[in-house]
Amino acid sequence: MSDTDLAALQQEFTTALAAAKDAASAERVKSDWLGRTGKLRSLTEQLGKLPPDQKKARGKAINDLKLACEAAAEARLRELSASGPKAAPADVIDVTLPGARPRLGRRHPIYATMDEMRAIFAKLGFEAAYGPEIETAYYNFVSLNIPLDHPAAEPFDTWYLDDPDAATRPYRFLLRSHTSPVQMHVMEGRKPPIRVVVPGKVFRTDPADASHLPVFHQMEGLMVEENVTFADLKGVLSIAMKELFGAKTETRFRPSFFPFTEPSAEVDVSCLLCGGGGCPACKGSGWIEVLGCGMVHPRVLEYAKIDPEKYSGFAFGMGVERIAMLKLGVPDIRHFIRSHPLFLRQW
Ligand code: PHE
């Protein structure tokens, strides 16, 4: 066999390799040619029959061919394994792939704010208490010194659960319109000293707009002991507001009216944005209203069978959404219930 034949063999091998469409068939071509019983092996065997003067040159030519074929086979295999579809059968699960991770849930900003408020009052000695969301008109109004003909008791902002004419009980059922009825449940259930905060849902028939929702949250506070004065109320709330909004926060008490507290006040905090100088957020006043409060009305203590001659107390109530909007810079209360994933994932 001549050197030209060797060149033809190499060409044939190259063509067979190029025709191999995947690594397995390229391997097969390689072993058909270069394996122990491969085509090139027989060339070496024929070497023995050659005259000694030709043996050396022929041996080298065959060896070169082998090396060239080996290199070509390796190159083709690399090429196929880099580009080829790994072609894992469809029913095989690749356990080395990262799994589908479920997104972790997180606390809703309203509940996170409520937790923070509860923790602040816990440091001041207030424990958390809870009451029913379905109330009677007695707890929601009457025991809090709100006569049933008071405007707040009118069906127009209270969510009554029964028909007035069908009601046979002395008091109608309703969804509580504030957390204040829990004051009464707590006072009925234990003797002073009492220091509680009451976080919870409240319900009003208000249509939703940028600052109202028909279902929102309040946090009530109640302290009843001997010799509790308005100074205690001011002290507790001014410390709590500093904790909640930052150490520079100032507090202002404005006279107000609630049937269940006397005297009553509304509390403003110095504007978080301008610090009191006046800006659009506080409408130029430097103050932002955050809660209502006052000294527990003696008649409310009497309803709870606590002697108003011996004990006094204060109460306060604030809207959690309002506090959260101020702290987080949320301009519209409705964002909290839209559950837009990007909105809720900010915190
Ligand atoms: N319950 C009142 C409200 O819903 C707030 C309040 C609570 C005021 C306690 C004084 C004392 O507006």
Residues whose N, C-alpha, C, O or C-beta is under 5 A from the ligand:
A	BS01	LIG	S177 H178 S180 F258 T261 G292 C293 G294 A315 F316 G317
